[in-house]
Amino acid sequence: MLRLERQFGLRGIVLQWFSSYLTGRTFQVIYADSKSSMVIICCSVPQGSVLGPRMFILYMAGIEDAVAAHDVRLHAYTDDTQLKPRVSHAGSDNSCSHTRGVHY
């Protein structure tokens, strides 16, 4: 919630709305006459929700700046993000670097 306030300037009733939307959620599986135990969800955005895509955009905002500061290449498309750090091989007398994909 602090990030929504600091980075995007959300305050007051709007911030309270987001907070109530993301907190106090539970999950339970019901199949036929059986129920699983209730699990408290402490993170993530409800899938299939109207706000889901917007929350993802807010969540991913600024990632380019963060990875650029660490000399990491970023490739993002929709909800698939790959971070590719540069790795230099020890003992190599050239400055050739290789990349390795890391899924985020």
N, CA, C and O atoms as a DFTB+ gen file, in Angstrom:
416 C
 N C O
     1  1       0.807      -1.181       0.000
     2  2       0.000       0.000       0.000
     3  2       0.864       1.264       0.000
     4  3       0.505       2.283      -0.589
     5  1       2.016       1.168       0.678
     6  2       2.908       2.328       0.690
     7  2       3.356       2.706      -0.716
     8  3       3.462       3.886      -1.048
     9  1       3.617       1.700      -1.533
    10  2       4.057       1.979      -2.904
    11  2       2.955       2.662      -3.704
    12  3       3.228       3.579      -4.477
    13  1       1.722       2.226      -3.525
    14  2       0.607       2.871      -4.229
    15  2       0.494       4.333      -3.825
    16  3       0.160       5.193      -4.640
    17  1       0.773       4.599      -2.570
    18  2       0.693       5.978      -2.087
    19  2       1.886       6.811      -2.565
    20  3       1.717       7.919      -3.074
    21  1       3.087       6.264      -2.393
    22  2       4.295       7.030      -2.730
    23  2       4.503       7.190      -4.234
    24  3       4.747       8.299      -4.710
    25  1       4.411       6.095      -4.984
    26  2       4.742       6.145      -6.402
    27  2       3.605       6.682      -7.268
    28  3       3.850       7.347      -8.275
    29  1       2.370       6.397      -6.881
    30  2       1.247       6.774      -7.728
    31  2       0.351       7.844      -7.117
    32  3      -0.585       8.313      -7.764
    33  1       0.632       8.231      -5.877
    34  2      -0.116       9.310      -5.254
    35  2      -1.533       8.949      -4.837
    36  3      -2.368       9.835      -4.650
    37  1      -1.816       7.659      -4.688
    38  2      -3.156       7.263      -4.250
    39  2      -3.296       7.537      -2.759
    40  3      -2.444       7.137      -1.965
    41  1      -4.371       8.220      -2.382
    42  2      -4.590       8.587      -0.987
    43  2      -6.067       8.466      -0.635
    44  3      -6.925       8.280      -1.498
    45  1      -6.326       8.577       0.634
    46  2      -7.694       8.645       1.119
    47  2      -8.544       7.442       0.751
    48  3      -8.123       6.295       0.898
    49  1      -9.730       7.720       0.276
    50  2     -10.716       6.679       0.002
    51  2     -10.251       5.716      -1.092
    52  3     -10.579       4.530      -1.055
    53  1      -9.488       6.223      -2.067
    54  2      -8.997       5.360      -3.150
    55  2      -8.011       4.337      -2.590
    56  3      -8.085       3.155      -2.927
    57  1      -7.097       4.780      -1.745
    58  2      -6.133       3.865      -1.136
    59  2      -6.849       2.866      -0.222
    60  3      -6.486       1.691      -0.188
    61  1      -7.843       3.319       0.503
    62  2      -8.633       2.419       1.350
    63  2      -9.360       1.382       0.511
    64  3      -9.486       0.228       0.919
    65  1      -9.839       1.785      -0.654
    66  2     -10.541       0.869      -1.545
    67  2      -9.608      -0.241      -2.017
    68  3      -9.970      -1.417      -1.987
    69  1      -8.395       0.139      -2.456
    70  2      -7.423      -0.870      -2.876
    71  2      -7.052      -1.777      -1.717
    72  3      -6.947      -2.992      -1.887
    73  1      -6.855      -1.203      -0.547
    74  2      -6.486      -1.984       0.624
    75  2      -7.566      -3.007       0.971
    76  3      -7.255      -4.168       1.239
    77  1      -8.817      -2.592       0.970
    78  2      -9.901      -3.521       1.305
    79  2     -10.057      -4.598       0.232
    80  3     -10.492      -5.713       0.519
    81  1      -9.701      -4.256      -1.000
    82  2      -9.793      -5.210      -2.103
    83  2      -8.732      -6.301      -1.988
    84  3      -8.965      -7.440      -2.393
    85  1      -7.561      -5.954      -1.435
    86  2      -6.433      -6.883      -1.400
    87  2      -6.208      -7.566      -0.051
    88  3      -5.388      -8.480       0.035
    89  1      -6.897      -7.159       0.980
    90  2      -6.674      -7.753       2.302
    91  2      -7.908      -8.507       2.779
    92  3      -9.023      -8.301       2.300
    93  1      -7.662      -9.382       3.736
    94  2      -8.760     -10.128       4.344
    95  2      -9.386     -11.178       3.428
    96  3     -10.555     -11.529       3.585
    97  1      -8.601     -11.678       2.469
    98  2      -9.144     -12.676       1.538
    99  2      -8.788     -14.081       2.003
   100  3      -7.753     -14.300       2.633
   101  1      -9.654     -15.019       1.685
   102  2      -9.430     -16.422       2.031
   103  2      -9.674     -17.297       0.806
   104  3     -10.247     -16.863      -0.193
   105  1      -9.215     -18.551       0.918
   106  2      -9.353     -19.503      -0.168
   107  2      -9.770     -20.840       0.417
   108  3      -9.262     -21.273       1.451
   109  1     -10.698     -21.480      -0.261
   110  2     -11.159     -22.786       0.179
   111  2     -11.636     -23.558      -1.042
   112  3     -12.286     -22.997      -1.924
   113  1     -11.311     -24.846      -1.091
   114  2     -11.756     -25.703      -2.185
   115  2     -12.959     -26.504      -1.708
   116  3     -12.934     -27.127      -0.647
   117  1     -14.008     -26.473      -2.516
   118  2     -15.207     -27.257      -2.218
   119  2     -15.431     -28.201      -3.388
   120  3     -15.541     -27.762      -4.532
   121  1     -15.499     -29.481      -3.108
   122  2     -15.740     -30.485      -4.141
   123  2     -16.767     -31.467      -3.612
   124  3     -16.564     -32.130      -2.595
   125  1     -17.874     -31.540      -4.332
   126  2     -18.994     -32.394      -3.914
   127  2     -19.393     -32.011      -2.491
   128  3     -19.767     -30.865      -2.245
   129  1     -19.320     -32.948      -1.560
   130  2     -19.701     -32.666      -0.166
   131  2     -18.495     -32.398       0.731
   132  3     -18.640     -32.327       1.952
   133  1     -17.315     -32.250       0.148
   134  2     -16.094     -32.053       0.937
   135  2     -15.589     -30.620       0.820
   136  3     -15.734     -29.968      -0.214
   137  1     -14.990     -30.149       1.919
   138  2     -14.396     -28.815       1.954
   139  2     -12.981     -28.912       2.499
   140  3     -12.717     -29.650       3.448
   141  1     -12.078     -28.161       1.891
   142  2     -10.729     -28.064       2.441
   143  2     -10.740     -27.059       3.583
   144  3     -11.723     -26.351       3.797
   145  1      -9.644     -27.011       4.301
   146  2      -9.551     -25.997       5.343
   147  2      -9.364     -24.625       4.691
   148  3      -8.859     -24.528       3.573
   149  1      -9.763     -23.598       5.377
   150  2      -9.668     -22.227       4.895
   151  2      -8.221     -21.756       4.990
   152  3      -7.551     -21.976       5.999
   153  1      -7.740     -21.099       3.921
   154  2      -6.385     -20.563       3.879
   155  2      -6.482     -19.050       3.706
   156  3      -7.231     -18.560       2.861
   157  1      -5.726     -18.321       4.506
   158  2      -5.695     -16.866       4.386
   159  2      -4.724     -16.492       3.270
   160  3      -3.589     -16.968       3.255
   161  1      -5.151     -15.656       2.350
   162  2      -4.307     -15.200       1.248
   163  2      -3.695     -13.868       1.655
   164  3      -4.400     -12.883       1.877
   165  1      -2.359     -13.857       1.748
   166  2      -1.680     -12.644       2.218
   167  2      -1.042     -11.837       1.091
   168  3      -0.506     -10.758       1.343
   169  1      -1.087     -12.332      -0.139
   170  2      -0.505     -11.598      -1.250
   171  2      -1.212     -11.993      -2.553
   172  3      -2.019     -12.923      -2.569
   173  1      -0.915     -11.309      -3.602
   174  2      -1.433     -11.525      -4.953
   175  2      -2.742     -10.784      -5.193
   176  3      -3.345     -10.220      -4.280
   177  1      -3.151     -10.807      -6.442
   178  2      -4.382     -10.154      -6.881
   179  2      -5.340     -11.250      -7.314
   180  3      -4.916     -12.205      -7.964
   181  1      -6.615     -11.142      -6.977
   182  2      -7.574     -12.172      -7.394
   183  2      -7.573     -12.354      -8.914
   184  3      -7.713     -11.388      -9.663
   185  1      -7.413     -13.600      -9.357
   186  2      -7.421     -13.875     -10.789
   187  2      -8.825     -13.725     -11.341
   188  3      -9.811     -14.050     -10.680
   189  1      -8.895     -13.224     -12.568
   190  2     -10.186     -13.043     -13.207
   191  2     -10.929     -11.809     -12.740
   192  3     -12.091     -11.607     -13.092
   193  1     -10.265     -10.986     -11.949
   194  2     -10.922      -9.796     -11.429
   195  2     -10.825      -8.640     -12.414
   196  3      -9.954      -8.623     -13.284
   197  1     -11.712      -7.691     -12.272
   198  2     -11.703      -6.504     -13.125
   199  2     -10.450      -5.675     -12.889
   200  3      -9.885      -5.121     -13.833
   201  1     -10.013      -5.586     -11.648
   202  2      -8.837      -4.789     -11.317
   203  2      -7.523      -5.513     -11.539
   204  3      -6.465      -4.887     -11.472
   205  1      -7.557      -6.815     -11.801
   206  2      -6.338      -7.600     -11.962
   207  2      -5.338      -7.008     -12.941
   208  3      -4.183      -6.801     -12.570
   209  1      -5.739      -6.726     -14.188
   210  2      -4.774      -6.155     -15.139
   211  2      -4.225      -4.799     -14.697
   212  3      -3.046      -4.516     -14.907
   213  1      -5.046      -3.975     -14.099
   214  2      -4.575      -2.677     -13.630
   215  2      -3.595      -2.827     -12.464
   216  3      -2.598      -2.110     -12.384
   217  1      -3.885      -3.749     -11.580
   218  2      -2.983      -3.982     -10.454
   219  2      -1.647      -4.523     -10.948
   220  3      -0.603      -4.186     -10.388
   221  1      -1.662      -5.349     -11.977
   222  2      -0.413      -5.868     -12.539
   223  2       0.423      -4.732     -13.121
   224  3       1.639      -4.699     -12.934
   225  1      -0.210      -3.815     -13.816
   226  2       0.497      -2.661     -14.386
   227  2       1.129      -1.830     -13.272
   228  3       2.279      -1.408     -13.392
   229  1       0.391      -1.594     -12.196
   230  2       0.940      -0.837     -11.067
   231  2       2.103      -1.591     -10.420
   232  3       3.103      -0.988     -10.029
   233  1       1.963      -2.906     -10.311
   234  2       2.990      -3.735      -9.695
   235  2       4.285      -3.706     -10.514
   236  3       5.377      -3.633      -9.949
   237  1       4.165      -3.762     -11.826
   238  2       5.334      -3.833     -12.706
   239  2       5.937      -2.467     -13.027
   240  3       7.029      -2.397     -13.591
   241  1       5.263      -1.405     -12.685
   242  2       5.772      -0.061     -12.985
   243  2       7.121       0.144     -12.311
   244  3       7.288      -0.148     -11.127
   245  1       8.061       0.638     -13.063
   246  2       9.372       0.931     -12.509
   247  2      10.365      -0.208     -12.558
   248  3      11.517      -0.032     -12.162
   249  1       9.953      -1.371     -13.030
   250  2      10.890      -2.497     -13.049
   251  2      12.053      -2.240     -14.004
   252  3      13.169      -2.698     -13.759
   253  1      11.796      -1.505     -15.098
   254  2      12.873      -1.223     -16.055
   255  2      14.007      -0.462     -15.383
   256  3      15.178      -0.772     -15.603
   257  1      13.672       0.525     -14.569
   258  2      14.693       1.309     -13.872
   259  2      15.465       0.444     -12.879
   260  3      16.683       0.574     -12.755
   261  1      14.768      -0.425     -12.181
   262  2      15.407      -1.269     -11.171
   263  2      16.396      -2.240     -11.796
   264  3      17.500      -2.408     -11.278
   265  1      16.027      -2.879     -12.896
   266  2      16.938      -3.854     -13.493
   267  2      18.078      -3.171     -14.251
   268  3      19.186      -3.704     -14.305
   269  1      17.821      -2.006     -14.831
   270  2      18.882      -1.286     -15.556
   271  2      20.016      -0.892     -14.615
   272  3      21.177      -0.851     -15.024
   273  1      19.690      -0.607     -13.373
   274  2      20.699      -0.226     -12.393
   275  2      21.638      -1.377     -12.064
   276  3      22.704      -1.157     -11.489
   277  1      21.259      -2.605     -12.420
   278  2      22.065      -3.790     -12.117
   279  2      22.599      -4.465     -13.377
   280  3      23.002      -5.628     -13.338
   281  1      22.601      -3.735     -14.499
   282  2      23.105      -4.253     -15.772
   283  2      22.431      -5.574     -16.156
   284  3      23.089      -6.531     -16.565
   285  1      21.125      -5.598     -16.017
   286  2      20.326      -6.772     -16.364
   287  2      19.405      -6.383     -17.503
   288  3      18.793      -5.314     -17.489
   289  1      19.314      -7.257     -18.484
   290  2      18.396      -7.005     -19.600
   291  2      17.005      -7.507     -19.220
   292  3      16.854      -8.510     -18.523
   293  1      16.016      -6.796     -19.690
   294  2      14.628      -7.126     -19.379
   295  2      13.876      -7.367     -20.678
   296  3      13.976      -6.588     -21.625
   297  1      13.125      -8.454     -20.706
   298  2      12.222      -8.718     -21.821
   299  2      10.854      -9.002     -21.213
   300  3      10.695      -9.940     -20.432
   301  1       9.874      -8.189     -21.575
   302  2       8.541      -8.357     -20.993
   303  2       7.490      -8.339     -22.082
   304  3       7.541      -7.517     -22.996
   305  1       6.547      -9.242     -21.981
   306  2       5.396      -9.274     -22.876
   307  2       4.209      -9.751     -22.066
   308  3       4.249     -10.832     -21.477
   309  1       3.178      -8.972     -22.032
   310  2       1.978      -9.258     -21.253
   311  2       2.382      -9.564     -19.820
   312  3       2.905      -8.683     -19.138
   313  1       2.155     -10.791     -19.336
   314  2       2.506     -11.105     -17.951
   315  2       3.726     -12.025     -17.859
   316  3       3.960     -12.638     -16.818
   317  1       4.491     -12.123     -18.923
   318  2       5.707     -12.934     -18.930
   319  2       6.912     -12.000     -18.933
   320  3       7.116     -11.244     -19.882
   321  1       7.697     -12.055     -17.884
   322  2       8.863     -11.190     -17.763
   323  2      10.100     -12.046     -17.610
   324  3      10.128     -12.963     -16.789
   325  1      11.115     -11.755     -18.390
   326  2      12.379     -12.465     -18.290
   327  2      13.479     -11.468     -17.952
   328  3      13.597     -10.416     -18.581
   329  1      14.277     -11.811     -16.957
   330  2      15.440     -11.018     -16.588
   331  2      16.665     -11.791     -17.046
   332  3      16.805     -12.978     -16.752
   333  1      17.548     -11.118     -17.762
   334  2      18.720     -11.790     -18.305
   335  2      19.984     -11.075     -17.835
   336  3      20.407     -10.085     -18.431
   337  1      20.587     -11.594     -16.748
   338  2      21.819     -10.968     -16.255
   339  2      22.992     -11.309     -17.163
   340  3      23.022     -12.374     -17.779
   341  1      23.943     -10.413     -17.239
   342  2      25.160     -10.662     -18.021
   343  2      26.121     -11.466     -17.146
   344  3      26.349     -11.133     -15.983
   345  1      26.674     -12.520     -17.721
   346  2      27.589     -13.385     -16.997
   347  2      28.880     -13.474     -17.787
   348  3      28.870     -13.904     -18.940
   349  1      29.990     -13.075     -17.185
   350  2      31.302     -13.185     -17.823
   351  2      31.975     -14.453     -17.329
   352  3      31.938     -14.770     -16.140
   353  1      32.585     -15.168     -18.248
   354  2      33.293     -16.395     -17.878
   355  2      34.675     -16.053     -17.340
   356  3      35.418     -15.288     -17.954
   357  1      35.010     -16.621     -16.197
   358  2      36.325     -16.393     -15.590
   359  2      37.397     -17.033     -16.463
   360  3      37.175     -18.094     -17.046
   361  1      38.530     -16.405     -16.550
   362  2      39.637     -16.944     -17.322
   363  2      39.573     -16.604     -18.801
   364  3      40.461     -16.980     -19.565
   365  1      38.555     -15.913     -19.198
   366  2      38.433     -15.525     -20.600
   367  2      39.212     -14.244     -20.821
   368  3      39.124     -13.309     -20.025
   369  1      39.977     -14.205     -21.908
   370  2      40.760     -13.004     -22.174
   371  2      40.011     -12.013     -23.060
   372  3      40.574     -10.997     -23.468
   373  1      38.756     -12.299     -23.356
   374  2      37.959     -11.322     -24.096
   375  2      36.801     -10.860     -23.230
   376  3      36.546     -11.428     -22.168
   377  1      36.121      -9.856     -23.671
   378  2      35.034      -9.274     -22.869
   379  2      33.675      -9.819     -23.285
   380  3      32.645      -9.184     -23.059
   381  1      33.684     -10.989     -23.889
   382  2      32.426     -11.594     -24.346
   383  2      31.586     -12.002     -23.144
   384  3      32.087     -12.641     -22.219
   385  1      30.337     -11.641     -23.158
   386  2      29.417     -12.002     -22.089
   387  2      28.309     -12.885     -22.643
   388  3      27.936     -12.773     -23.811
   389  1      27.801     -13.737     -21.820
   390  2      26.692     -14.593     -22.197
   391  2      25.496     -14.252     -21.322
   392  3      25.661     -13.760     -20.206
   393  1      24.318     -14.506     -21.814
   394  2      23.131     -14.240     -21.010
   395  2      22.446     -15.542     -20.657
   396  3      22.525     -16.532     -21.385
   397  1      21.790     -15.516     -19.551
   398  2      21.037     -16.651     -19.087
   399  2      19.675     -16.133     -18.665
   400  3      19.597     -15.159     -17.917
   401  1      18.610     -16.754     -19.121
   402  2      17.264     -16.280     -18.827
   403  2      16.838     -16.630     -17.411
   404  3      17.063     -17.748     -16.946
   405  1      16.233     -15.693     -16.743
   406  2      15.672     -15.906     -15.405
   407  2      14.235     -15.420     -15.472
   408  3      13.992     -14.255     -15.785
   409  1      13.287     -16.287     -15.185
   410  2      11.883     -15.892     -15.228
   411  2      11.508     -15.246     -13.927
   412  3      11.873     -15.730     -12.855
   413  1      10.771     -14.140     -14.010
   414  2      10.344     -13.380     -12.839
   415  2       8.876     -13.567     -12.653
   416  3       8.297     -13.013     -11.718
